[in-house]
């Protein structure tokens, strides 16, 4: 694994690889862990001993996504992004989880994949992402890091993915090249509506988050469209993994969770929005 264009989370100095560690000129050192990732999340940046999604959530997400249930989201995003690419590009997946979307994008880009970074605040997520011996896994630089401090050289990234995550607009603006793009993927109004009807007494529609902070950070909305809308039939195992990997399992009342876990299967609507924003 080759690490490049990374900066120290403590002082912003460039990081270089020396043996099995990354070092900056000011003496800070970060070991490269097995199976091939670097923890760049300082202790003082953690709000708990194990921030981010738990191992149980990561394992459930890994199983669910690799079952093919959300392939339509990934395929549609990759087609949209590839249509804008005519030369090798550097990509950052902010909040990459276990790496499903970034790995599929790396494969779709082929020779046009430059430096590709997957960052997540969960060490369990990054460990999962770094496992495997396929080309897409080896191509990625897997980092435990926070979206507010992605530890990538400023102005190095062409395309930044933020899928169902938490945008950190000033930090995103800093790592992107002029004209670089954020691909913001979010749940649409009808996303998993049928499952939510099982879990909750009332199904409420939530509007997409405001882009006020993005505009203040210098971003311009270029495109807003439905990325993917399709009916997907989930079996009992997929439903169980979907529940564990999302906040619904932890927010829904016990009665709703019991009803959902008792189902043998359910057809759900996958409704996902895409907003594309660019730096000035």
C-alpha positions in Angstrom: 0.0 0.0 0.0 1.4 3.4 -1.1 0.3 6.5 0.9 0.5 9.8 -0.8 -0.7 13.4 -0.5 -1.6 13.1 3.2 -1.1 15.6 6.0 -0.6 15.3 9.7 -3.9 15.7 11.7 -2.0 17.5 14.5 -0.1 20.2 12.5 -1.0 19.9 8.8 2.6 19.1 7.8 3.0 16.6 4.9 3.3 12.9 5.9 5.9 10.6 4.4 6.2 6.8 4.7 9.2 5.6 6.7 9.1 1.8 7.1 5.8 0.8 8.5 4.7 4.3 9.6 3.8 7.8 8.4 5.9 10.6 9.7 5.8 14.4 9.6 8.7 16.8 10.0 7.6 17.7 13.5 8.1 14.2 14.8 4.5 12.9 14.8 4.2 9.3 13.8 1.3 7.1 12.7 1.7 3.4 12.3 0.3 1.5 9.3 -1.9 -1.2 10.8 -3.0 -4.5 9.4 -4.7 -5.2 7.0 -3.6 -1.9 5.5 -4.9 1.3 7.0 -3.7 4.3 9.0 -5.4 5.8 12.1 -5.2 9.6 11.7 -7.8 10.4 14.3 -6.1 12.0 17.3 -7.3 11.0 20.8 -8.4 14.6 21.5 -10.7 14.5 18.4 -12.7 11.5 19.8 -15.9 12.0 21.7 -15.9 8.4 22.8 -13.4 5.4 23.0 -14.8 3.9 19.8 -16.5 6.7 17.8 -18.6 6.0 14.7 -20.5 2.9 13.8 -20.0 -0.3 15.9 -18.6 -3.5 14.6 -22.1 -5.0 14.6 -23.4 -2.2 12.4 -20.4 -2.5 10.1 -20.8 -6.3 9.7 -24.5 -5.9 9.0 -23.8 -3.1 6.4 -21.1 -5.2 4.7 -23.5 -8.2 4.4 -26.4 -6.1 3.2 -24.5 -4.1 0.6 -22.8 -7.2 -0.8 -26.2 -8.9 -1.2 -26.8 -6.5 -4.1 -29.8 -4.7 -2.6 -28.3 -1.2 -3.2 -26.3 -2.0 -6.3 -28.6 0.4 -8.2 -27.5 3.4 -6.1 -23.8 2.6 -6.8 -24.3 1.9 -10.5 -26.2 5.1 -11.1 -23.7 7.2 -9.1 -20.7 5.7 -11.0 -22.4 6.3 -14.4 -23.0 10.0 -13.5 -19.5 10.6 -12.2 -17.8 8.7 -15.0 -19.6 10.9 -17.6 -17.7 13.9 -16.2 -14.2 12.3 -16.3 -11.8 12.4 -19.3 -8.5 12.0 -17.3 -7.3 10.4 -14.1 -9.1 11.9 -11.1 -8.5 11.9 -7.3 -11.5 10.8 -5.3 -12.3 11.1 -1.6 -15.2 9.1 0.0 -16.0 11.0 3.2 -17.7 8.6 5.6 -16.9 5.6 3.4 -18.0 3.0 6.0 -16.8 -0.5 4.9 -15.8 0.8 1.5 -18.6 -0.6 -0.7 -19.2 2.5 -2.8 -15.6 3.6 -3.2 -14.4 0.2 -4.3 -17.1 -0.1 -6.9 -16.3 3.4 -8.2 -12.6 2.6 -8.4 -13.5 -0.5 -10.5 -15.8 1.6 -12.7 -13.1 4.3 -13.3 -10.4 1.8 -14.2 -7.3 3.5 -15.5 -8.9 6.9 -14.7 -8.8 6.3 -10.9 -6.0 8.4 -9.5 -5.5 8.7 -5.7 -8.6 7.3 -4.0 -9.1 7.9 -0.3 -11.7 6.3 2.0 -12.1 7.9 5.4 -14.3 7.1 8.3 -14.4 7.9 12.0 -15.0 4.2 12.8 -11.9 2.1 13.1 -14.0 -1.0 12.6 -15.3 0.4 9.3 -11.9 1.1 8.0 -10.5 -2.2 9.1 -13.3 -3.9 7.1 -12.7 -1.7 4.1 -9.0 -2.5 4.0 -9.6 -6.3 4.1 -9.4 -8.2 0.8 -6.9 -8.7 -1.9 -8.8 -7.3 -4.9 -7.4 -4.5 -7.0 -10.0 -1.9 -5.8 -9.2 -2.6 -2.2 -5.5 -2.3 -2.8 -5.9 0.9 -4.7 -7.6 2.7 -1.9 -5.9 4.6 0.9 -8.0 3.7 3.9 -7.8 6.2 6.8 -9.5 6.5 10.2 -10.2 10.2 10.1 -13.0 12.8 10.7 -14.8 14.6 7.9 -13.8 17.9 9.5 -10.1 16.9 9.2 -9.7 14.5 6.3 -5.9 14.7 6.3 -5.6 14.9 2.5 -3.4 17.6 1.0 -5.4 20.8 0.4 -6.5 21.2 -3.3 -5.7 17.6 -4.2 -9.2 16.1 -4.7 -11.3 16.2 -7.9 -14.4 14.4 -6.7 -15.7 14.0 -3.1 -18.4 11.5 -2.3 -20.7 12.0 0.7 -23.2 9.2 0.8 -25.8 9.3 3.6 -23.2 11.1 5.7 -22.4 14.3 7.5 -20.9 17.0 5.2 -18.2 19.2 6.6 -18.3 22.0 4.0 -15.3 24.1 5.0 -13.1 21.0 5.1 -14.5 19.7 1.8 -13.8 23.0 0.2 -10.2 22.9 1.5 -9.3 19.5 0.0 -11.0 20.0 -3.4 -9.3 21.5 -6.4 -10.9 24.7 -7.9 -14.0 23.4 -9.7 -13.9 20.2 -7.7 -17.3 18.5 -7.0 -19.1 17.1 -4.1 -21.5 14.2 -4.9 -24.1 14.4 -2.1 -26.2 11.3 -1.9 -29.2 11.4 0.5 -32.4 9.6 1.3 -35.4 10.8 -0.8 -38.9 11.3 0.6 -40.0 7.7 -0.1 -36.8 5.9 0.8 -37.7 2.7 2.7 -41.2 4.1 3.3 -42.7 0.6 3.6 -40.2 -0.4 6.3 -40.7 2.8 8.2 -44.4 2.1 8.1 -43.7 -1.1 10.0 -41.4 0.4 12.4 -43.2 3.7 13.4 -46.7 4.6 14.3 -46.5 7.6 11.9 -44.4 7.9 8.8 -43.1 11.5 8.5 -41.5 13.1 5.4 -38.2 14.9 6.0 -37.0 17.6 3.6 -33.5 17.5 2.3 -31.1 19.4 4.5 -30.4 23.0 3.8 -27.4 23.9 1.7 -26.8 27.2 3.5 -23.6 26.0 5.1 -22.4 24.8 1.7 -23.1 28.1 0.1 -21.3 29.9 2.8 -18.3 27.7 2.3 -18.2 28.7 -1.4 -20.1 25.9 -3.1 -22.5 26.3 -6.0 -25.3 23.8 -6.6 -24.8 22.4 -10.1 -27.4 19.6 -10.3 -30.2 18.1 -8.2 -32.0 15.0 -9.4 -33.3 11.6 -8.3 -30.3 9.3 -8.5 -32.1 6.0 -8.1 -35.8 5.0 -7.5 -36.7 1.4 -7.7 -38.6 -1.3 -5.9 -36.4 -3.9 -4.1 -37.6 -7.1 -2.5 -35.7 -7.9 0.7 -35.6 -11.4 2.3 -35.6 -12.0 6.1 -31.8 -11.9 6.3 -31.5 -8.7 4.3 -34.2 -7.0 6.4 -32.3 -8.0 9.6 -29.0 -6.5 8.3 -30.7 -3.4 7.0 -32.3 -2.8 10.5 -29.0 -3.2 12.3 -27.0 -1.0 10.0 -29.3 2.0 10.1 -30.4 4.3 13.0 -34.0 3.0 12.6 -33.2 -0.1 14.7 -32.1 2.2 17.6 -34.8 4.9 17.2 -37.9 2.8 16.5 -40.1 1.6 19.4 -39.6 -2.0 20.5 -43.0 -3.0 19.1 -42.0 -1.7 15.6 -38.7 -3.5 15.7 -40.4 -6.7 16.7 -42.8 -6.4 13.8 -40.0 -5.8 11.4 -37.9 -8.7 12.6 -40.9 -11.1 12.3 -41.2 -10.4 8.6 -40.1 -13.1 6.1 -39.7 -10.4 3.4 -40.7 -7.0 2.3 -40.7 -5.0 -0.9 -39.3 -1.5 -0.2 -38.8 1.6 -2.3 -35.3 2.7 -2.8 -35.5 6.5 -3.3 -32.2 8.3 -3.3 -31.5 11.9 -4.2 -28.3 13.4 -5.7 -27.1 16.9 -5.4 -23.9 17.9 -7.1 -22.0 21.0 -5.8 -18.9 22.6 -7.1 -16.3 24.9 -5.7 -16.0 28.3 -7.3 
